[in-house]
Amino acid sequence: MIEFPNHSRSYDQTRRAVRFWGHDSALEASFFIDEGALRRIQPDARPDESGLLSAFDCNRDVICAAAAKVYVRGSRGSYNLAATDF
């Protein structure tokens, strides 16, 4: 089962997405949630780095729940969350 004990996150300007990590025992998986998904969750989010990181922080539980649904153990190294995942 994937868990999200690490509250670190970073903004990836190239992808216009917030990156965060999950852990399944010793396996680590990277997740990206794009701007469209963040703005679907929080429509008033500012479309800049600080605004998107803030939207992520305010909605971490919802985002991690969606990430857990798309995660398949050992399937790939990274996962992308889009607006359709919410």
C-alpha positions as CSV (number, residue, x, y, z in Angstrom):
1,M,0.0,0.0,0.0
2,I,1.3,3.4,-0.9
3,E,1.7,6.0,1.8
4,F,2.7,9.7,1.8
5,P,4.7,10.3,5.0
6,N,7.1,12.8,3.3
7,H,5.5,16.2,3.1
8,S,8.2,17.5,0.8
9,R,7.0,18.8,-2.6
10,S,8.5,21.0,-5.3
11,Y,7.3,22.9,-8.3
12,D,8.4,21.7,-11.7
13,Q,8.2,24.8,-14.0
14,T,8.7,22.7,-17.2
15,R,5.7,20.5,-16.4
16,R,3.8,23.3,-14.6
17,A,3.2,20.7,-11.9
18,V,3.8,20.0,-8.3
19,R,6.0,16.9,-7.6
20,F,5.6,14.8,-4.5
21,W,6.6,11.3,-3.4
22,G,5.0,8.3,-2.1
23,H,6.4,5.2,-0.5
24,D,5.4,1.5,-0.7
25,S,7.7,-0.3,1.7
26,A,11.1,0.3,0.3
27,L,9.8,1.5,-3.1
28,E,9.6,5.2,-3.8
29,A,7.3,6.6,-6.5
30,S,7.2,10.2,-7.9
31,F,3.9,11.9,-8.5
32,F,3.1,15.0,-10.5
33,I,-0.1,16.9,-10.2
34,D,-0.5,19.4,-13.1
35,E,-1.9,23.0,-12.9
36,G,-5.2,22.0,-14.4
37,A,-5.8,19.4,-11.7
38,L,-4.8,21.8,-9.0
39,R,-7.1,24.5,-10.4
40,R,-10.0,22.0,-10.6
41,I,-9.5,21.2,-6.9
42,Q,-9.0,24.9,-6.0
43,P,-10.4,27.2,-8.7
44,D,-9.1,30.4,-7.1
45,A,-5.5,29.1,-7.0
46,R,-3.0,31.6,-8.4
47,P,-1.3,30.2,-11.6
48,D,2.2,30.8,-10.3
49,E,4.6,28.7,-8.2
50,S,3.6,29.9,-4.8
51,G,-0.1,29.7,-5.7
52,L,0.1,26.1,-7.0
53,L,2.2,25.0,-4.0
54,S,-0.3,26.6,-1.7
55,A,-3.2,24.8,-3.5
56,F,-1.3,21.5,-3.1
57,D,-0.7,22.1,0.6
58,C,-4.4,23.0,1.3
59,N,-5.6,19.9,-0.5
60,R,-2.9,17.4,0.3
61,D,-5.3,14.7,1.6
62,V,-7.5,14.8,-1.5
63,I,-4.5,14.7,-3.7
64,C,-2.8,11.8,-1.9
65,A,-6.1,9.8,-2.0
66,A,-6.3,10.3,-5.8
67,A,-2.6,9.3,-6.1
68,A,-3.2,6.1,-4.1
69,K,-6.0,5.2,-6.6
70,V,-3.8,5.6,-9.7
71,Y,-0.8,3.9,-8.1
72,V,0.1,0.3,-9.2
73,R,3.0,-1.2,-7.3
74,G,6.2,-1.4,-9.3
75,S,4.3,-0.4,-12.5
76,R,6.4,2.8,-13.2
77,G,8.6,5.3,-11.6
78,S,6.3,8.3,-11.8
79,Y,2.6,9.0,-12.1
80,N,0.8,12.0,-13.5
81,L,-2.4,13.3,-11.9
82,A,-4.7,15.3,-14.2
83,A,-8.0,17.1,-13.7
84,T,-9.8,13.9,-14.8
85,D,-8.5,12.1,-11.7
86,F,-10.6,14.5,-9.5
